[in-house]
Amino acid sequence: MLCPIDIILNENPVPIRERMPGLEKNLAAVIDKALVRNPKDRFTDAGKLLASLSKRKP
């Protein structure tokens, strides 16, 4: 069994909608992008994360 730290460092995160199927699709996409393993594929700064959250339709 892997240690939780090993999982965090070495495994890809589980898509949020697998854990919370009822979560709104656009919010799930923002969360998944924020948690992606490769830093180049994440938001480059907090302002871009905020902008993505602000663009979501309620």
C-alpha atoms as an extended CHARMM CRD file, in Angstrom:
* protein
*
        58  EXT
         1         1  MET       CA              0.0000000000        0.0000000000        0.0000000000  PROA      1               0.0000000000
         2         2  LEU       CA              1.3140000000        3.4230000000       -0.9410000000  PROA      2               0.0000000000
         3         3  CYS       CA              1.7750000000        6.1690000000        1.5930000000  PROA      3               0.0000000000
         4         4  PRO       CA             -0.5750000000        9.1550000000        1.0230000000  PROA      4               0.0000000000
         5         5  ILE       CA              2.4220000000       11.3950000000        0.3020000000  PROA      5               0.0000000000
         6         6  ASP       CA              3.6190000000        8.9660000000       -2.3980000000  PROA      6               0.0000000000
         7         7  ILE       CA              0.1610000000        9.0300000000       -3.9690000000  PROA      7               0.0000000000
         8         8  ILE       CA              0.0880000000       12.8340000000       -3.9910000000  PROA      8               0.0000000000
         9         9  LEU       CA              3.5540000000       13.0470000000       -5.5110000000  PROA      9               0.0000000000
        10        10  ASN       CA              3.3200000000       10.2160000000       -8.0210000000  PROA      10              0.0000000000
        11        11  GLU       CA             -0.2860000000        9.6010000000       -9.0530000000  PROA      11              0.0000000000
        12        12  ASN       CA             -2.6690000000       11.6460000000      -11.1800000000  PROA      12              0.0000000000
        13        13  PRO       CA             -5.5740000000       13.0850000000       -9.2030000000  PROA      13              0.0000000000
        14        14  VAL       CA             -8.9590000000       11.4280000000       -9.5350000000  PROA      14              0.0000000000
        15        15  PRO       CA            -11.3310000000       13.6880000000      -11.5210000000  PROA      15              0.0000000000
        16        16  ILE       CA            -13.5310000000       15.4870000000       -8.9990000000  PROA      16              0.0000000000
        17        17  ARG       CA            -16.7770000000       14.3040000000      -10.6160000000  PROA      17              0.0000000000
        18        18  GLU       CA            -15.7670000000       10.7010000000       -9.9000000000  PROA      18              0.0000000000
        19        19  ARG       CA            -15.8440000000       11.6050000000       -6.2140000000  PROA      19              0.0000000000
        20        20  MET       CA            -18.7530000000       14.0570000000       -6.4500000000  PROA      20              0.0000000000
        21        21  PRO       CA            -20.8950000000       13.0990000000       -9.4800000000  PROA      21              0.0000000000
        22        22  GLY       CA            -23.4460000000       15.8290000000       -8.7980000000  PROA      22              0.0000000000
        23        23  LEU       CA            -20.9090000000       18.6390000000       -8.9770000000  PROA      23              0.0000000000
        24        24  GLU       CA            -21.6380000000       21.1790000000      -11.7060000000  PROA      24              0.0000000000
        25        25  LYS       CA            -19.6170000000       20.3930000000      -14.8500000000  PROA      25              0.0000000000
        26        26  ASN       CA            -17.9760000000       23.8250000000      -15.2740000000  PROA      26              0.0000000000
        27        27  LEU       CA            -16.8980000000       24.0050000000      -11.6290000000  PROA      27              0.0000000000
        28        28  ALA       CA            -15.4950000000       20.4780000000      -11.8720000000  PROA      28              0.0000000000
        29        29  ALA       CA            -13.4220000000       21.5210000000      -14.9020000000  PROA      29              0.0000000000
        30        30  VAL       CA            -11.9020000000       24.4270000000      -12.9480000000  PROA      30              0.0000000000
        31        31  ILE       CA            -11.0980000000       22.1960000000       -9.9680000000  PROA      31              0.0000000000
        32        32  ASP       CA             -9.5930000000       19.5000000000      -12.1790000000  PROA      32              0.0000000000
        33        33  LYS       CA             -7.3990000000       22.0540000000      -13.9390000000  PROA      33              0.0000000000
        34        34  ALA       CA             -6.2180000000       23.4460000000      -10.5930000000  PROA      34              0.0000000000
        35        35  LEU       CA             -5.2270000000       19.9530000000       -9.4430000000  PROA      35              0.0000000000
        36        36  VAL       CA             -3.5830000000       18.6580000000      -12.6140000000  PROA      36              0.0000000000
        37        37  ARG       CA             -0.2010000000       17.1120000000      -11.9470000000  PROA      37              0.0000000000
        38        38  ASN       CA              1.8460000000       18.9780000000      -14.5830000000  PROA      38              0.0000000000
        39        39  PRO       CA              2.3200000000       22.6170000000      -13.4790000000  PROA      39              0.0000000000
        40        40  LYS       CA              2.3960000000       23.7520000000      -17.1240000000  PROA      40              0.0000000000
        41        41  ASP       CA             -1.2120000000       22.5680000000      -17.4860000000  PROA      41              0.0000000000
        42        42  ARG       CA             -2.4840000000       24.3520000000      -14.3390000000  PROA      42              0.0000000000
        43        43  PHE       CA             -3.5550000000       27.9610000000      -13.9350000000  PROA      43              0.0000000000
        44        44  THR       CA             -0.4720000000       30.1490000000      -14.1550000000  PROA      44              0.0000000000
        45        45  ASP       CA             -1.6120000000       32.4320000000      -11.3610000000  PROA      45              0.0000000000
        46        46  ALA       CA             -4.4410000000       33.0150000000       -8.9070000000  PROA      46              0.0000000000
        47        47  GLY       CA             -5.9160000000       35.7330000000      -11.1200000000  PROA      47              0.0000000000
        48        48  LYS       CA             -6.5320000000       33.2440000000      -13.9380000000  PROA      48              0.0000000000
        49        49  LEU       CA             -8.1000000000       30.8060000000      -11.4890000000  PROA      49              0.0000000000
        50        50  LEU       CA            -10.3660000000       33.5810000000      -10.2230000000  PROA      50              0.0000000000
        51        51  ALA       CA            -11.2670000000       34.5880000000      -13.7810000000  PROA      51              0.0000000000
        52        52  SER       CA            -12.2560000000       30.9950000000      -14.5940000000  PROA      52              0.0000000000
        53        53  LEU       CA            -14.3840000000       30.7960000000      -11.4770000000  PROA      53              0.0000000000
        54        54  SER       CA            -16.0080000000       34.1390000000      -12.3150000000  PROA      54              0.0000000000
        55        55  LYS       CA            -16.9010000000       33.0200000000      -15.8570000000  PROA      55              0.0000000000
        56        56  ARG       CA            -18.9200000000       30.0550000000      -14.6080000000  PROA      56              0.0000000000
        57        57  LYS       CA            -22.6310000000       30.3250000000      -15.1020000000  PROA      57              0.0000000000
        58        58  PRO       CA            -24.5950000000       29.9110000000      -11.8470000000  PROA      58              0.0000000000
